[in-house]
Amino acid sequence: MEETMIELSEELLLRMYYKMNQARFFEEKLGELEEKGQVHGTVHLAMGQEAAGVMACLALEEGDL
């Protein structure tokens, strides 16, 4: 099986890192609110899996939604 690598610019790598940190921060705050009983409904935290969501969203193109 042939391996394929794509080149990623420094700008894109920094954007991805920023988005992953943003997702982690949001989930940490959401977890704190849930522990305090301030969230009504189901909460599913995916800490440690931020890259999957960020990469999936960055792959979206105009018209995908």
C-alpha positions, 0 to 999 in steps of 0.5 A: 500500500502506497503511503501518501503525505500532504504538505501542510503550511505553518499557518494551517498547522497553527490554525489546527492547533488553535482550534484543538486548544479551543475545543479542549477549553470549551469541553473543560468548562462544559465539564465544570458546569455539568459537575455543578449541575448547571447543564440540563441534558446529556453531556459527552466529553471527548477530551483527548480526541480534539484532533478528529473533530478539528480535522473533519471540520477543516475537510469540509468544503462549500456545499457540504452542509 
